[in-house]
């Protein structure tokens, strides 16, 4: 809502207040002023008279003007096509500061120029208020404009400042200049003077108004005869312009002017174009409707339509029909001031894409009990501006009873809510400034009657807000709340997730954040865990963001590619996020490793591989205290070419696949733009880990007896898993094998191509001293088992 | 005669020990002066031939001399060893400016730095962390928060719908309703960090995805003063001890009264600068007293209980704190961006 200081001043005493002070006052009373602007600006302006206008000898469009500025005559070079002898113009003299810069003496193609003839655009007036001619050339002032007048902005009615008020959904009443004036009056405790208008009724109308729908609860009309359509008076053109509306003609302007001042949209019908003298609101039509803009709209049931003789004459609150539109030949009119259901207007205007100042007011809510006053005000203006002389009585349909909103309030309760110590007197003074009526009940209790224009005040909490927003939050005493028992803190789940994230950061992984919405094309890419059905948006902004993701990995690979494209070649990225599908909600972790693991800068590079990721996974289990016997890895197989079939694994925990990791398939790397590098990925569902039960293990005594180490070098077939060899060694060692670890693996030229050489270090020990025989027997048994089970050959 | 001889041996030994500069040389001296065939030893073995009255004195003298020489050699040896070690260590000097052997700590998207820090501030004030789904129902996202169908406030938040009644939450406030229903009328003190979605085209200052931290405190006799004190403490912990806050009236359908909370600008200390557009204050969050209708709809008697709620934009706080110029940077994950941020210890 644009509020012109010059106009609002007519209704509230603003003496001694600057626009900035008013803006601050409004903002701290909860009505945010987004901007304070001048309608136009410029210094050193003067009204001039073009005495001579000669073409510039060295240009095909410039003119050399001699302009009378009252005190002196100056030579000005001007490029405007409409510059001509005899024209009265606005001149910016040397030193003038305009929105575009300062005017200096200059020489244009060899001719001296001492000033500039201005268009309103050059004074900062928005082009939307100007007609085509005004935007193309210099402003043409009326022939009676006073030459030498220096208060040019004042002469033009442009000496105004505009507050741009952000009207929040709870205060639709502020879409009315009168109500803004009342609000400012309340805030600054200033006198408010809203005029009332009457016209003399000269005849009884036969107009019938009514409503056949609950969506229209009130409909008032008046017939006015013999009006003349012409230009609006200057004050109205200027007032409209200051509030962002362009002047059309007197009758259209009156509609807009009254709406901006009172908040009540009006509609005018050319009564001679109606076949029946009735206006009935209905919501059951299913017809094509040709609107004022001459476009055809489909009207469907539930749209509010004003009908006459069964025909749609106006899309209530949205747009009139071309069939009964007021035009320059109109003589006789009906004025409508009605109340429509906001939700219906919202549906209709959104569906048809017809959003206007008037539809916006109905959507947000209007005062249902001021229609007759508003019609009287419009009539008064019609009498003044349209030569209207014949006014009928006002006919009104009203299905809604005027119920005054009365609220029981208590000084104590309001103070308790606010944390303040306001007195009863303070509260009542504030409320009466805001036009609330107050009836005292006891020392503490009082009853408040809410003014009809305040649709937002419906309970005592609302009254407390009225009190505090005027008296100020600085009166609130700041006290920390106390709770008897402190029960705060992270839950086990939350702290486990935090631990996992912190440990990954400590290991040098960077924590990422990616979008939750994916395209149809990408939503299943690199979804390595179970397929779940995605939530799909009904109204996506783009195809790129249409589905709610059920996995993170694709998004994280996109981040990896973004980095690689920017020369960030060595990456370790992770993200944890909550995944939602139609059937489940779960916390996921994804990791992407690209390029090299670095240690000692670039001095020690090691390309990321499967085993880096395996280590990360094992560490997560260890971090949560889950022993390695409780989970296992097995081979991952898939018919999608996403992971390297030989270098990928599934993570099995509690008999469920909770994660998949491995190196990317060469074909998949291309798909995500990472084809030139090595990429290892992981996607893991963390739910079972976050919820896992972990027991506290009792201390195991540390043996006093020395252990014995023996190394075995084995040749096995490549398909034998080394992990199985280790398991067998531990199992068959008569309980003497305390540990068995791989310390070397070799495949290559020096041995057969089907074979792998594995070297294992075995630690033997017991509660006592080992004898040579025990050692030999155990090793023999191990060798026998390995040979028997896996065909392993001992290598010496 | 013999005495003189011993003195000569002693002084020549001391002289040679003093001059020797290697452990090899010292070994030679050991043999020369202390081995069986040395002069000293031969004198010692010849003691028996001396008359008894001389034998004692001479024996004592010889043994003392032998011990002194042995000690001198030992000391010299130790000295040489020390010097040799020093020399060796000196030759082993490394370039300590070479890079360390370490895994560099990961960078953390500032989004998480801020999210975790805010969470911790409230945890320390005795709050719990609640959680709610990002895919919500119309009921929880709107209706139970006093935003009925066709309420004009729905236009304030352009919503991604999944069906007529299912949507992506537009704020973390639905967690208020979930929590109230779960706690069944008992006091509440929670925060809920979470992702939210609105139908905004992405540009430098808008994002279809962003995140908030919701706060909710419900108990008997809660008032705005409690909200103010809680947020004051938060502002000081998050932005520095010198920060002050200011409440401005505003409007949210689910709080009454509603406030916007501004903090004094960290850039100019409230004097006014380009960052705060000359006002000295920067808006950081919104909040208010829980609307009686919201309490009622979610099982709390507004005549007995009252509460306050607030919502903090995580990216907004990060943007203010770090001077980040484009909200899309949070979602690009350029590691040169991520590595600028790390949680404070």
Interface residues (C-beta under 8 A of the other chain):
Chain A: X27 X28 X29 X30 X32 X168 X169 X170 X171 X172 X342 X343 X346 X363 X364 X365 X416 X417 X418 X419 X420 X459 X460 X461 X462 X464 X465 X468 X469 X473 X474 X476 X477 X478 X479 X480 X481 X483 X486 X487 X488 X489 X490 X491 X494 X498 X501 X504 X505 X506 X507 X508 X509 X510 X511 X512 X513 X514 X515 X516 X517 X535 X536 X537 X538 X539 X540 X541 X545 X548 X559 X562 X563 X566 X568 X571 X572 X573 X578 X580 X585 X597 X598 X599 X600 X601 X603 X604
Chain B: X98 X99 X100 X101 X102 X103 X104 X105 X106 X107 X108 X109 X111 X112 X116 X122 X123 X124 X125 X126 X127 X128 X129 X133 X134 X135 X149 X150 X151 X152 X153 X155 X156 X160 X161 X162 X163 X166 X168 X187 X189 X195 X197 X199 X201 X208 X209 X217 X219 X221 X222 X223 X224 X225 X226 X228 X229 X230 X232 X233 X246 X247 X248 X249 X250 X251 X253 X256 X257 X258 X259 X289 X291 X292 X293 X306 X330 X331 X332 X333 X334 X335 X336 X338 X339 X342 X343
